[in-house]
Amino acid sequence: MPRQKRQYVATFPAGAFNIIVRVLKKFSLDEIKITAHDESAMVFESTLRPERLIDFRFFTNIYLILDTKRLASYEPFIKGDSFRLIALINGEPSPIEENKKRALASLIGRQLRISPNAIAGYSNDFVLIKRGDQGELLTLRLPRPRHKRQKLPQGALRPELAHILLLVAGVKPKDIVRY
């Protein structure tokens, strides 16, 4: 049985799109098809398992695009019993108009049987994303690998950027790099 095609938004370090596309070309169009992009984000369709997408080291965050008319169908992606609702406009955290926030929180809570909790203990980040002149997308942020969640010491290179630099340098997974 073929896997279901889902839509995602992924963010990455600005200016790395062409490098990332070179890596993604090894996948068939059925596995990954980019439908829109800018300098630091792309929208794509994929039949790959979300766990496989999370493994792409060059993405900063990956968001599953949700169809608000079918929210209950995303229940397998929900972890825990609470959520927070936030907005990113052109990559910056932004406030959500109170009536819209209340309506979305009610819809999410009712359809997925989870409760809003903006203070602590939330398990799911629902993110309203708006970039450029494109419309708003309601998304669910996929979990991040541990190496991307760790607090870095001051001046340390983000893992996503380090990986992109290794791709540019042509370093292969089994190569040994000495400094």
C-alpha positions as CSV (number, residue, x, y, z in Angstrom):
1,M,0.0,0.0,0.0
2,P,1.5,3.4,-1.0
3,R,2.2,5.9,1.8
4,Q,0.0,8.9,2.1
5,K,1.4,12.1,0.6
6,R,1.5,14.9,3.1
7,Q,2.5,18.6,2.9
8,Y,5.3,20.1,5.0
9,V,7.1,23.4,5.6
10,A,10.8,23.1,6.5
11,T,13.1,25.9,7.6
12,F,16.9,26.0,7.1
13,P,19.7,28.5,7.3
14,A,19.2,31.3,4.9
15,G,20.9,30.9,1.5
16,A,21.3,27.1,1.7
17,F,18.4,26.3,-0.7
18,N,20.5,25.3,-3.7
19,I,22.8,23.1,-1.5
20,I,19.7,21.3,0.1
21,V,18.1,20.8,-3.3
22,R,21.2,18.9,-4.5
23,V,20.8,16.5,-1.6
24,L,17.0,16.1,-2.2
25,K,17.5,15.3,-5.9
26,K,18.4,11.7,-4.9
27,F,14.7,11.2,-4.0
28,S,12.0,10.6,-6.5
29,L,9.4,13.3,-7.1
30,D,6.9,11.0,-5.3
31,E,9.1,10.9,-2.2
32,I,9.8,14.7,-2.1
33,K,8.4,17.4,-4.4
34,I,9.2,21.0,-3.6
35,T,6.2,23.2,-4.4
36,A,7.4,26.6,-3.1
37,H,10.5,28.1,-1.4
38,D,12.3,31.3,-0.4
39,E,15.8,31.9,1.0
40,S,15.2,30.0,4.3
41,A,12.1,27.8,3.9
42,M,10.4,25.4,1.6
43,V,7.0,23.9,1.2
44,F,7.0,20.3,-0.1
45,E,5.0,17.2,-0.5
46,S,6.3,13.9,0.6
47,T,5.4,10.2,1.0
48,L,8.4,9.7,3.3
49,R,7.7,8.9,7.0
50,P,8.0,12.0,9.2
51,E,10.7,10.2,11.2
52,R,12.8,10.1,8.0
53,L,12.2,13.8,7.3
54,I,13.3,14.7,10.9
55,D,16.6,12.9,10.2
56,F,17.5,15.5,7.5
57,R,20.2,17.4,9.4
58,F,20.1,20.6,7.3
59,F,16.5,21.4,8.3
60,T,16.1,23.7,11.4
61,N,12.4,22.8,11.9
62,I,9.8,20.8,10.0
63,Y,6.1,21.5,10.2
64,L,3.3,19.2,9.0
65,I,0.7,21.4,7.2
66,L,-2.7,20.7,8.6
67,D,-6.1,20.7,6.9
68,T,-8.4,22.3,9.4
69,K,-11.4,20.4,8.0
70,R,-9.7,17.1,8.8
71,L,-7.9,17.8,12.1
72,A,-8.9,14.6,13.7
73,S,-7.0,12.6,11.0
74,Y,-3.7,14.0,12.5
75,E,-4.3,12.3,15.8
76,P,-1.4,9.8,15.2
77,F,1.0,12.8,15.3
78,I,-0.2,14.1,18.7
79,K,2.0,13.4,21.7
80,G,0.6,14.0,25.1
81,D,-2.6,15.8,26.1
82,S,-1.8,19.5,25.8
83,F,-0.7,22.1,23.2
84,R,0.3,25.6,22.6
85,L,-0.7,27.8,19.6
86,I,1.9,30.3,18.3
87,A,2.4,32.3,15.1
88,L,5.5,32.9,13.0
89,I,5.2,35.7,10.5
90,N,8.2,35.8,8.1
91,G,10.1,33.6,10.6
92,E,9.4,35.9,13.6
93,P,7.2,35.0,16.6
94,S,4.1,37.2,16.4
95,P,0.9,37.6,18.3
96,I,-2.3,36.0,17.0
97,E,-5.5,38.1,17.0
98,E,-7.4,37.0,20.2
99,N,-10.7,35.9,18.4
100,K,-8.7,33.9,15.8
101,K,-6.5,32.3,18.6
102,R,-9.6,31.4,20.6
103,A,-11.4,29.8,17.6
104,L,-8.3,27.8,16.5
105,A,-7.6,26.6,20.1
106,S,-11.2,25.5,20.4
107,L,-11.1,23.7,17.1
108,I,-7.8,21.9,17.9
109,G,-8.9,21.0,21.4
110,R,-12.3,19.7,20.3
111,Q,-11.0,17.7,17.2
112,L,-7.9,16.2,18.8
113,R,-9.1,16.0,22.5
114,I,-6.1,18.0,23.9
115,S,-6.0,21.1,26.1
116,P,-4.2,24.4,25.5
117,N,-1.4,25.0,27.9
118,A,0.8,28.0,27.0
119,I,2.9,28.1,30.2
120,A,4.5,24.7,30.6
121,G,4.0,21.0,30.0
122,Y,2.7,21.3,26.5
123,S,3.6,18.5,24.1
124,N,2.4,19.8,20.8
125,D,3.3,23.1,19.0
126,F,0.6,24.2,16.6
127,V,2.2,27.0,14.6
128,L,0.3,29.5,12.3
129,I,2.9,30.3,9.6
130,K,2.7,33.2,7.2
131,R,5.7,34.0,4.9
132,G,5.7,36.8,2.3
133,D,2.5,37.2,0.5
134,Q,1.4,33.6,0.8
135,G,-1.6,32.7,2.9
136,E,-1.5,31.4,6.5
137,L,-0.8,27.8,7.1
138,L,-1.8,25.9,10.3
139,T,1.0,23.5,11.0
140,L,2.2,21.1,13.7
141,R,5.9,21.3,14.5
142,L,7.4,17.8,14.2
143,P,9.7,16.8,17.1
144,R,13.4,17.8,16.8
145,P,16.3,15.4,17.2
146,R,18.1,15.6,20.5
147,H,21.2,17.2,18.9
148,K,19.0,20.1,17.7
149,R,17.4,20.7,21.1
150,Q,20.6,20.9,23.1
151,K,21.6,24.3,24.3
152,L,24.8,25.3,22.6
153,P,27.7,27.1,24.2
154,Q,28.2,30.7,23.1
155,G,29.8,31.0,19.7
156,A,29.0,27.3,18.8
157,L,27.9,26.6,15.2
158,R,24.3,25.4,14.9
159,P,24.2,21.7,13.8
160,E,22.2,22.5,10.7
161,L,24.8,25.1,9.5
162,A,27.7,22.7,10.3
163,H,26.0,20.0,8.2
164,I,25.4,22.4,5.3
165,L,29.1,23.4,5.4
166,L,30.1,19.8,5.2
167,L,27.8,19.3,2.2
168,V,29.4,22.3,0.5
169,A,32.9,20.9,1.2
170,G,31.9,17.5,-0.3
171,V,32.5,15.6,2.9
172,K,30.8,12.1,2.8
173,P,29.3,10.4,5.8
174,K,32.3,8.0,6.2
175,D,35.0,10.6,5.7
176,I,37.3,11.5,8.5
177,V,37.8,15.2,9.0
178,R,40.9,16.4,10.9
179,Y,41.4,19.9,12.1
